[in-house]
């Protein structure tokens, strides 16, 4: 498997460094160079890529705002000289955040993570196609746990909790820890799952009751509600004010 990559950065030096690093990695192919985010929008309208190396501070349209405009996001590795955008970037489901200047070993770690995301995505798609072909009634999802992939039934997931670059996938009172972002799950899970906090996604069928700023599950576990999510949660759970 290989990754077709686009570099989006207003600094020619950054293009040069990434291009040189990419030559050392056999599964990376640089297919385009854009020096403005607006150029990248045009490029992506004409050509599909698997991974974007994306700077943040650029003229006219910054990298994160550019990322928000994309309906179908490729994998993204942020390459920035400013560390203060890291949290906001991971909320947008980026694979990694490289702080300039970065060395080849750190670059390799980031692209290996992107490759793992790509492989997991393809495996999940293949699993879904297989389920349809065999008329399975249970939807499943593939999770990388330690060095192996595990299939679990989606309906058994009670909630998901973000933990840095990982997500805790809770089943009853135990969890599986997988190297993904919460945003990547949000795009994949069915509508019975709702975002109730910037760090939590909840399966509605396991809700027992709402109390204050907390949702209590049928097994007694408590999940916090983000202040920006209260209104929509009451609506979705059919709770009267």
PEMOSUL-V232534 format. One record per helix or strand of 3 or more residues. SS is the DSSP state (~ for helix, > for strand). FROM is the first residue (numbers start at 1). LEN is the number of residues. Records with the same first field share a line. If there is no record, write none. Layout:
SS=FROM-LEN  FROM-LEN
This chain:
>=3-6  28-7  51-4  75-6  96-4  140-6  148-6  159-5  166-6  174-5  193-5  200-4  207-5  214-4  222-3
~=12-12  37-10  63-7  83-9  104-30  154-3  182-5  204-3  230-7
